[in-house]
């Protein structure tokens, strides 16, 4: 259950952060900060373990969710998750997609909470500087002999014990904490980044399901090798219309900004919602373009009629990308421009500014020479 997992993950981070903050306060109260090194090591390991468990939970959830989309149905139809929104031809996010989007906010909150905790630990380290300076002055005055240090003030005693080894370690910590690149919890930060990557991966996979349903297997469609139908009565011929698979993927992409906005607003997403929507629109549209280009690149043979259909499809898809404000990938732009050219125009075409591997593939599929090589 994606929704239940998201709720559990959202509720688990705050107690972990609060526990470290409470431990920090106890360390300052009981040791005057001299136990900070031990606290940092223990907190880093504990929070890293917590983050690793969160990332593992998302990885398992990712596997289960994607398997649910691939589960065959007894009736021979598609899984209900994938079919959500299919009625009336209106693209919608599946239940899993709607439930998964809050993971973006949850992952961002985890990284943000960890950043606040890291800043507090760094501030605690820097606050030790005056105490360490006093202890260093005492050490210089007395050497390695603690002499008549007041036993009622245990901080100098701890710092100067063992020839001042703890003093030197804490001085090194304070020096490191003064660097803007310093991270108090490096292992925990890495685990949080892994958790965020796992959340991004799950959301991306779910958002791409509709695209993969439409475009997967496109290369194997028989239309590409079909011959043009004979026109016995001299009727006028018409331009090809984009195919249903490409139109289905394009309509989904065009609806995606609205779908993302509604789902993220419903999840209570914080921060710059416009930027979040735009980032994910770019990711999914770019992924769709890559998938579509890969499918086109697998087409084995193109008749003139098939090339005309490919050109209509590519033009439609490129128009969708342009409507979304995205740049056209060079392979798709190349398909749009040259795939349907008559043989003599293809041979004479200037393709120096186009995607050379795509030009070569189109030539092979159509049984033509690459322009400029004949």
VEXPA-455275 format. One record per residue (C-alpha): residue number from 1; y, z, x. Coordinates in steps of 0.1 Angstrom, whole numbers, plus 5000, padded with zeros to 4 digits. Layout:
BEGIN
{seq = NUM v = Y w = Z u = X}
...
***
This chain:
BEGIN
{seq = 1 v = 5000 w = 5000 u = 5000}
{seq = 2 v = 5031 w = 4988 u = 5018}
{seq = 3 v = 5055 w = 5008 u = 4997}
{seq = 4 v = 5036 w = 5040 u = 5002}
{seq = 5 v = 5034 w = 5034 u = 5040}
{seq = 6 v = 5071 w = 5026 u = 5042}
{seq = 7 v = 5079 w = 5059 u = 5024}
{seq = 8 v = 5057 w = 5079 u = 5047}
{seq = 9 v = 5071 w = 5063 u = 5078}
{seq = 10 v = 5107 w = 5069 u = 5066}
{seq = 11 v = 5099 w = 5106 u = 5059}
{seq = 12 v = 5081 w = 5113 u = 5092}
{seq = 13 v = 5109 w = 5107 u = 5118}
{seq = 14 v = 5135 w = 5132 u = 5108}
{seq = 15 v = 5112 w = 5162 u = 5111}
{seq = 16 v = 5101 w = 5150 u = 5146}
{seq = 17 v = 5138 w = 5147 u = 5157}
{seq = 18 v = 5147 w = 5181 u = 5142}
{seq = 19 v = 5118 w = 5197 u = 5161}
{seq = 20 v = 5131 w = 5184 u = 5194}
{seq = 21 v = 5166 w = 5195 u = 5186}
{seq = 22 v = 5154 w = 5230 u = 5177}
{seq = 23 v = 5134 w = 5231 u = 5210}
{seq = 24 v = 5166 w = 5221 u = 5229}
{seq = 25 v = 5185 w = 5249 u = 5213}
{seq = 26 v = 5158 w = 5274 u = 5221}
{seq = 27 v = 5157 w = 5262 u = 5257}
{seq = 28 v = 5194 w = 5266 u = 5261}
{seq = 29 v = 5193 w = 5301 u = 5245}
{seq = 30 v = 5164 w = 5314 u = 5265}
{seq = 31 v = 5168 w = 5297 u = 5299}
{seq = 32 v = 5204 w = 5289 u = 5300}
{seq = 33 v = 5194 w = 5252 u = 5305}
{seq = 34 v = 5172 w = 5258 u = 5335}
{seq = 35 v = 5142 w = 5247 u = 5315}
{seq = 36 v = 5157 w = 5214 u = 5305}
{seq = 37 v = 5135 w = 5193 u = 5328}
{seq = 38 v = 5104 w = 5207 u = 5313}
{seq = 39 v = 5118 w = 5202 u = 5278}
{seq = 40 v = 5127 w = 5166 u = 5285}
{seq = 41 v = 5092 w = 5158 u = 5298}
{seq = 42 v = 5075 w = 5175 u = 5268}
{seq = 43 v = 5098 w = 5160 u = 5242}
{seq = 44 v = 5095 w = 5125 u = 5257}
{seq = 45 v = 5057 w = 5126 u = 5256}
{seq = 46 v = 5057 w = 5141 u = 5220}
{seq = 47 v = 5082 w = 5116 u = 5205}
{seq = 48 v = 5065 w = 5087 u = 5223}
{seq = 49 v = 5031 w = 5097 u = 5208}
{seq = 50 v = 5048 w = 5099 u = 5173}
{seq = 51 v = 5063 w = 5064 u = 5178}
{seq = 52 v = 5030 w = 5050 u = 5190}
{seq = 53 v = 5013 w = 5063 u = 5159}
{seq = 54 v = 5040 w = 5047 u = 5138}
{seq = 55 v = 5036 w = 5014 u = 5155}
{seq = 56 v = 4998 w = 5016 u = 5152}
{seq = 57 v = 5002 w = 5023 u = 5115}
{seq = 58 v = 5024 w = 4992 u = 5110}
{seq = 59 v = 4999 w = 4970 u = 5131}
{seq = 60 v = 4971 w = 4981 u = 5108}
{seq = 61 v = 4992 w = 4975 u = 5077}
{seq = 62 v = 5001 w = 4941 u = 5091}
{seq = 63 v = 4965 w = 4931 u = 5094}
{seq = 64 v = 4956 w = 4944 u = 5059}
{seq = 65 v = 4986 w = 4927 u = 5042}
{seq = 66 v = 4979 w = 4893 u = 5058}
{seq = 67 v = 4942 w = 4896 u = 5049}
{seq = 68 v = 4952 w = 4902 u = 5013}
{seq = 69 v = 4969 w = 4869 u = 5012}
{seq = 70 v = 4938 w = 4851 u = 5025}
{seq = 71 v = 4913 w = 4868 u = 5002}
{seq = 72 v = 4896 w = 4841 u = 4980}
{seq = 73 v = 4899 w = 4847 u = 4943}
{seq = 74 v = 4869 w = 4845 u = 4919}
{seq = 75 v = 4887 w = 4820 u = 4898}
{seq = 76 v = 4895 w = 4797 u = 4927}
{seq = 77 v = 4932 w = 4804 u = 4926}
{seq = 78 v = 4955 w = 4819 u = 4951}
{seq = 79 v = 4959 w = 4857 u = 4956}
{seq = 80 v = 4982 w = 4873 u = 4931}
{seq = 81 v = 5005 w = 4884 u = 4959}
{seq = 82 v = 5010 w = 4848 u = 4970}
{seq = 83 v = 5013 w = 4836 u = 4935}
{seq = 84 v = 5041 w = 4860 u = 4926}
{seq = 85 v = 5071 w = 4840 u = 4914}
{seq = 86 v = 5051 w = 4808 u = 4910}
{seq = 87 v = 5057 w = 4808 u = 4872}
{seq = 88 v = 5085 w = 4785 u = 4862}
{seq = 89 v = 5086 w = 4772 u = 4897}
{seq = 90 v = 5111 w = 4799 u = 4908}
{seq = 91 v = 5106 w = 4810 u = 4944}
{seq = 92 v = 5104 w = 4848 u = 4947}
{seq = 93 v = 5093 w = 4873 u = 4973}
{seq = 94 v = 5058 w = 4887 u = 4968}
{seq = 95 v = 5053 w = 4923 u = 4960}
{seq = 96 v = 5044 w = 4929 u = 4996}
{seq = 97 v = 5075 w = 4910 u = 5007}
{seq = 98 v = 5098 w = 4932 u = 4986}
{seq = 99 v = 5080 w = 4964 u = 4997}
{seq = 100 v = 5080 w = 4953 u = 5034}
{seq = 101 v = 5118 w = 4946 u = 5037}
{seq = 102 v = 5127 w = 4983 u = 5037}
{seq = 103 v = 5108 w = 4986 u = 5070}
{seq = 104 v = 5137 w = 4969 u = 5086}
{seq = 105 v = 5160 w = 4997 u = 5076}
{seq = 106 v = 5134 w = 5023 u = 5085}
{seq = 107 v = 5129 w = 5009 u = 5120}
{seq = 108 v = 5166 w = 5007 u = 5125}
{seq = 109 v = 5170 w = 5043 u = 5114}
{seq = 110 v = 5143 w = 5054 u = 5138}
{seq = 111 v = 5160 w = 5038 u = 5167}
{seq = 112 v = 5194 w = 5052 u = 5156}
{seq = 113 v = 5180 w = 5088 u = 5152}
{seq = 114 v = 5164 w = 5085 u = 5186}
{seq = 115 v = 5197 w = 5073 u = 5201}
{seq = 116 v = 5215 w = 5104 u = 5186}
{seq = 117 v = 5188 w = 5127 u = 5200}
{seq = 118 v = 5190 w = 5110 u = 5234}
{seq = 119 v = 5227 w = 5115 u = 5235}
{seq = 120 v = 5224 w = 5152 u = 5227}
{seq = 121 v = 5199 w = 5157 u = 5255}
{seq = 122 v = 5221 w = 5138 u = 5279}
{seq = 123 v = 5251 w = 5160 u = 5269}
{seq = 124 v = 5230 w = 5191 u = 5274}
{seq = 125 v = 5222 w = 5179 u = 5309}
{seq = 126 v = 5258 w = 5171 u = 5318}
{seq = 127 v = 5268 w = 5205 u = 5304}
{seq = 128 v = 5248 w = 5222 u = 5332}
{seq = 129 v = 5272 w = 5209 u = 5359}
{seq = 130 v = 5294 w = 5240 u = 5361}
{seq = 131 v = 5264 w = 5263 u = 5362}
{seq = 132 v = 5248 w = 5243 u = 5389}
{seq = 133 v = 5280 w = 5242 u = 5409}
{seq = 134 v = 5282 w = 5280 u = 5408}
{seq = 135 v = 5246 w = 5283 u = 5418}
{seq = 136 v = 5251 w = 5259 u = 5447}
{seq = 137 v = 5281 w = 5280 u = 5459}
{seq = 138 v = 5259 w = 5311 u = 5458}
{seq = 139 v = 5232 w = 5294 u = 5477}
{seq = 140 v = 5256 w = 5283 u = 5504}
{seq = 141 v = 5270 w = 5318 u = 5507}
{seq = 142 v = 5236 w = 5335 u = 5508}
{seq = 143 v = 5213 w = 5309 u = 5522}
{seq = 144 v = 5177 w = 5311 u = 5509}
{seq = 145 v = 5180 w = 5349 u = 5504}
{seq = 146 v = 5189 w = 5357 u = 5468}
{seq = 147 v = 5204 w = 5389 u = 5481}
{seq = 148 v = 5221 w = 5411 u = 5456}
{seq = 149 v = 5221 w = 5386 u = 5427}
{seq = 150 v = 5224 w = 5404 u = 5394}
{seq = 151 v = 5189 w = 5406 u = 5379}
{seq = 152 v = 5206 w = 5408 u = 5345}
{seq = 153 v = 5217 w = 5372 u = 5349}
{seq = 154 v = 5184 w = 5353 u = 5353}
{seq = 155 v = 5199 w = 5318 u = 5355}
{seq = 156 v = 5210 w = 5320 u = 5392}
{seq = 157 v = 5177 w = 5337 u = 5401}
{seq = 158 v = 5157 w = 5308 u = 5385}
{seq = 159 v = 5179 w = 5281 u = 5402}
{seq = 160 v = 5177 w = 5296 u = 5436}
{seq = 161 v = 5140 w = 5305 u = 5436}
{seq = 162 v = 5117 w = 5286 u = 5459}
{seq = 163 v = 5145 w = 5277 u = 5483}
{seq = 164 v = 5165 w = 5263 u = 5453}
{seq = 165 v = 5140 w = 5236 u = 5443}
{seq = 166 v = 5149 w = 5239 u = 5407}
{seq = 167 v = 5186 w = 5237 u = 5415}
{seq = 168 v = 5180 w = 5204 u = 5434}
{seq = 169 v = 5159 w = 5189 u = 5406}
{seq = 170 v = 5186 w = 5198 u = 5380}
{seq = 171 v = 5214 w = 5185 u = 5402}
{seq = 172 v = 5195 w = 5152 u = 5404}
{seq = 173 v = 5191 w = 5152 u = 5366}
{seq = 174 v = 5229 w = 5157 u = 5361}
{seq = 175 v = 5236 w = 5130 u = 5385}
{seq = 176 v = 5213 w = 5106 u = 5366}
{seq = 177 v = 5227 w = 5116 u = 5333}
{seq = 178 v = 5262 w = 5106 u = 5345}
{seq = 179 v = 5250 w = 5070 u = 5346}
{seq = 180 v = 5256 w = 5051 u = 5314}
{seq = 181 v = 5222 w = 5035 u = 5318}
{seq = 182 v = 5204 w = 5068 u = 5317}
{seq = 183 v = 5178 w = 5075 u = 5290}
{seq = 184 v = 5167 w = 5110 u = 5285}
{seq = 185 v = 5135 w = 5099 u = 5266}
{seq = 186 v = 5124 w = 5066 u = 5282}
{seq = 187 v = 5088 w = 5066 u = 5269}
{seq = 188 v = 5100 w = 5075 u = 5234}
{seq = 189 v = 5126 w = 5047 u = 5235}
{seq = 190 v = 5099 w = 5023 u = 5245}
{seq = 191 v = 5077 w = 5035 u = 5216}
{seq = 192 v = 5106 w = 5032 u = 5192}
{seq = 193 v = 5112 w = 4996 u = 5204}
{seq = 194 v = 5075 w = 4988 u = 5198}
{seq = 195 v = 5078 w = 5003 u = 5163}
{seq = 196 v = 5108 w = 4981 u = 5156}
{seq = 197 v = 5089 w = 4950 u = 5169}
{seq = 198 v = 5059 w = 4958 u = 5147}
{seq = 199 v = 5082 w = 4961 u = 5117}
{seq = 200 v = 5099 w = 4928 u = 5125}
{seq = 201 v = 5066 w = 4911 u = 5130}
{seq = 202 v = 5052 w = 4924 u = 5096}
{seq = 203 v = 5084 w = 4914 u = 5077}
{seq = 204 v = 5084 w = 4880 u = 5094}
{seq = 205 v = 5048 w = 4873 u = 5086}
{seq = 206 v = 5053 w = 4882 u = 5049}
{seq = 207 v = 5084 w = 4861 u = 5046}
{seq = 208 v = 5066 w = 4831 u = 5062}
{seq = 209 v = 5036 w = 4832 u = 5038}
{seq = 210 v = 5053 w = 4810 u = 5012}
{seq = 211 v = 5063 w = 4785 u = 5039}
{seq = 212 v = 5028 w = 4784 u = 5053}
{seq = 213 v = 5013 w = 4779 u = 5019}
{seq = 214 v = 5034 w = 4749 u = 5014}
{seq = 215 v = 5034 w = 4733 u = 5049}
{seq = 216 v = 5000 w = 4744 u = 5062}
{seq = 217 v = 4976 w = 4714 u = 5063}
{seq = 218 v = 5005 w = 4689 u = 5058}
{seq = 219 v = 4992 w = 4668 u = 5087}
{seq = 220 v = 4958 w = 4662 u = 5070}
{seq = 221 v = 4973 w = 4648 u = 5038}
{seq = 222 v = 4960 w = 4612 u = 5031}
{seq = 223 v = 4995 w = 4599 u = 5023}
{seq = 224 v = 5003 w = 4592 u = 5060}
{seq = 225 v = 4978 w = 4565 u = 5064}
{seq = 226 v = 4981 w = 4549 u = 5029}
{seq = 227 v = 4990 w = 4513 u = 5027}
{seq = 228 v = 5019 w = 4501 u = 5005}
{seq = 229 v = 5009 w = 4491 u = 4970}
{seq = 230 v = 5010 w = 4454 u = 4963}
{seq = 231 v = 5039 w = 4443 u = 4942}
{seq = 232 v = 5025 w = 4413 u = 4922}
{seq = 233 v = 5054 w = 4410 u = 4898}
{seq = 234 v = 5082 w = 4411 u = 4923}
{seq = 235 v = 5096 w = 4444 u = 4909}
{seq = 236 v = 5122 w = 4461 u = 4930}
{seq = 237 v = 5110 w = 4488 u = 4954}
{seq = 238 v = 5125 w = 4522 u = 4955}
{seq = 239 v = 5130 w = 4547 u = 4983}
{seq = 240 v = 5103 w = 4574 u = 4987}
{seq = 241 v = 5110 w = 4609 u = 4973}
{seq = 242 v = 5103 w = 4639 u = 4994}
{seq = 243 v = 5068 w = 4653 u = 4988}
{seq = 244 v = 5061 w = 4685 u = 4968}
{seq = 245 v = 5050 w = 4705 u = 4999}
{seq = 246 v = 5083 w = 4699 u = 5017}
{seq = 247 v = 5103 w = 4704 u = 4985}
{seq = 248 v = 5085 w = 4737 u = 4978}
{seq = 249 v = 5092 w = 4750 u = 5013}
{seq = 250 v = 5128 w = 4738 u = 5011}
{seq = 251 v = 5135 w = 4754 u = 4977}
{seq = 252 v = 5121 w = 4787 u = 4990}
{seq = 253 v = 5144 w = 4786 u = 5021}
{seq = 254 v = 5174 w = 4778 u = 4999}
{seq = 255 v = 5166 w = 4808 u = 4976}
{seq = 256 v = 5159 w = 4831 u = 5006}
{seq = 257 v = 5195 w = 4843 u = 5011}
{seq = 258 v = 5196 w = 4855 u = 4975}
{seq = 259 v = 5161 w = 4870 u = 4977}
{seq = 260 v = 5169 w = 4888 u = 5009}
{seq = 261 v = 5202 w = 4902 u = 4996}
{seq = 262 v = 5186 w = 4915 u = 4965}
{seq = 263 v = 5156 w = 4931 u = 4982}
{seq = 264 v = 5177 w = 4946 u = 5010}
{seq = 265 v = 5202 w = 4960 u = 4986}
{seq = 266 v = 5174 w = 4974 u = 4965}
{seq = 267 v = 5160 w = 4991 u = 4996}
{seq = 268 v = 5194 w = 5008 u = 5003}
{seq = 269 v = 5198 w = 4989 u = 5036}
{seq = 270 v = 5226 w = 5004 u = 5056}
{seq = 271 v = 5249 w = 4987 u = 5081}
{seq = 272 v = 5261 w = 4952 u = 5081}
{seq = 273 v = 5240 w = 4937 u = 5053}
{seq = 274 v = 5254 w = 4902 u = 5057}
{seq = 275 v = 5244 w = 4902 u = 5094}
{seq = 276 v = 5209 w = 4914 u = 5085}
{seq = 277 v = 5205 w = 4888 u = 5058}
{seq = 278 v = 5218 w = 4861 u = 5082}
{seq = 279 v = 5196 w = 4871 u = 5111}
{seq = 280 v = 5164 w = 4870 u = 5089}
{seq = 281 v = 5174 w = 4837 u = 5073}
{seq = 282 v = 5178 w = 4822 u = 5107}
{seq = 283 v = 5144 w = 4836 u = 5118}
{seq = 284 v = 5125 w = 4823 u = 5088}
{seq = 285 v = 5142 w = 4790 u = 5086}
{seq = 286 v = 5137 w = 4784 u = 5123}
{seq = 287 v = 5100 w = 4794 u = 5119}
{seq = 288 v = 5097 w = 4770 u = 5090}
{seq = 289 v = 5112 w = 4742 u = 5111}
{seq = 290 v = 5088 w = 4749 u = 5140}
{seq = 291 v = 5058 w = 4749 u = 5116}
{seq = 292 v = 5069 w = 4717 u = 5099}
{seq = 293 v = 5075 w = 4700 u = 5133}
{seq = 294 v = 5041 w = 4711 u = 5145}
{seq = 295 v = 5025 w = 4697 u = 5114}
{seq = 296 v = 5043 w = 4664 u = 5118}
{seq = 297 v = 5031 w = 4664 u = 5155}
{seq = 298 v = 4995 w = 4665 u = 5143}
{seq = 299 v = 4997 w = 4634 u = 5121}
{seq = 300 v = 4972 w = 4610 u = 5137}
{seq = 301 v = 4980 w = 4577 u = 5120}
{seq = 302 v = 5011 w = 4564 u = 5102}
{seq = 303 v = 5012 w = 4534 u = 5080}
{seq = 304 v = 5046 w = 4519 u = 5071}
{seq = 305 v = 5043 w = 4536 u = 5037}
{seq = 306 v = 5033 w = 4568 u = 5054}
{seq = 307 v = 5063 w = 4565 u = 5078}
{seq = 308 v = 5086 w = 4560 u = 5049}
{seq = 309 v = 5073 w = 4591 u = 5032}
{seq = 310 v = 5077 w = 4611 u = 5065}
{seq = 311 v = 5113 w = 4599 u = 5068}
{seq = 312 v = 5120 w = 4610 u = 5032}
{seq = 313 v = 5104 w = 4644 u = 5038}
{seq = 314 v = 5122 w = 4649 u = 5071}
{seq = 315 v = 5156 w = 4639 u = 5057}
{seq = 316 v = 5152 w = 4664 u = 5028}
{seq = 317 v = 5142 w = 4692 u = 5052}
{seq = 318 v = 5170 w = 4685 u = 5076}
{seq = 319 v = 5194 w = 4686 u = 5046}
{seq = 320 v = 5181 w = 4720 u = 5037}
{seq = 321 v = 5187 w = 4733 u = 5072}
{seq = 322 v = 5222 w = 4719 u = 5072}
{seq = 323 v = 5229 w = 4735 u = 5038}
{seq = 324 v = 5219 w = 4768 u = 5053}
{seq = 325 v = 5242 w = 4763 u = 5083}
{seq = 326 v = 5215 w = 4759 u = 5108}
{seq = 327 v = 5213 w = 4733 u = 5136}
{seq = 328 v = 5188 w = 4706 u = 5134}
{seq = 329 v = 5158 w = 4709 u = 5158}
{seq = 330 v = 5156 w = 4678 u = 5180}
{seq = 331 v = 5120 w = 4669 u = 5169}
{seq = 332 v = 5129 w = 4669 u = 5132}
{seq = 333 v = 5161 w = 4650 u = 5138}
{seq = 334 v = 5141 w = 4624 u = 5157}
{seq = 335 v = 5116 w = 4621 u = 5128}
{seq = 336 v = 5144 w = 4616 u = 5104}
{seq = 337 v = 5161 w = 4589 u = 5124}
{seq = 338 v = 5133 w = 4566 u = 5137}
{seq = 339 v = 5100 w = 4572 u = 5120}
{seq = 340 v = 5105 w = 4546 u = 5092}
{seq = 341 v = 5122 w = 4519 u = 5112}
{seq = 342 v = 5106 w = 4485 u = 5109}
{seq = 343 v = 5086 w = 4476 u = 5140}
{seq = 344 v = 5113 w = 4453 u = 5154}
{seq = 345 v = 5140 w = 4478 u = 5149}
{seq = 346 v = 5119 w = 4506 u = 5164}
{seq = 347 v = 5112 w = 4485 u = 5195}
{seq = 348 v = 5150 w = 4479 u = 5200}
{seq = 349 v = 5161 w = 4514 u = 5191}
{seq = 350 v = 5181 w = 4534 u = 5216}
{seq = 351 v = 5162 w = 4567 u = 5218}
{seq = 352 v = 5176 w = 4581 u = 5250}
{seq = 353 v = 5194 w = 4609 u = 5230}
{seq = 354 v = 5164 w = 4617 u = 5209}
{seq = 355 v = 5134 w = 4640 u = 5215}
{seq = 356 v = 5112 w = 4619 u = 5239}
{seq = 357 v = 5078 w = 4635 u = 5231}
{seq = 358 v = 5084 w = 4630 u = 5194}
{seq = 359 v = 5094 w = 4594 u = 5199}
{seq = 360 v = 5062 w = 4588 u = 5219}
{seq = 361 v = 5041 w = 4605 u = 5192}
{seq = 362 v = 5056 w = 4584 u = 5164}
{seq = 363 v = 5049 w = 4553 u = 5185}
{seq = 364 v = 5013 w = 4562 u = 5189}
{seq = 365 v = 5008 w = 4571 u = 5153}
{seq = 366 v = 5023 w = 4538 u = 5142}
{seq = 367 v = 5005 w = 4518 u = 5168}
{seq = 368 v = 5038 w = 4507 u = 5184}
{seq = 369 v = 5051 w = 4506 u = 5219}
{seq = 370 v = 5076 w = 4533 u = 5229}
{seq = 371 v = 5111 w = 4518 u = 5228}
{seq = 372 v = 5122 w = 4505 u = 5262}
{seq = 373 v = 5086 w = 4502 u = 5276}
{seq = 374 v = 5075 w = 4469 u = 5261}
***
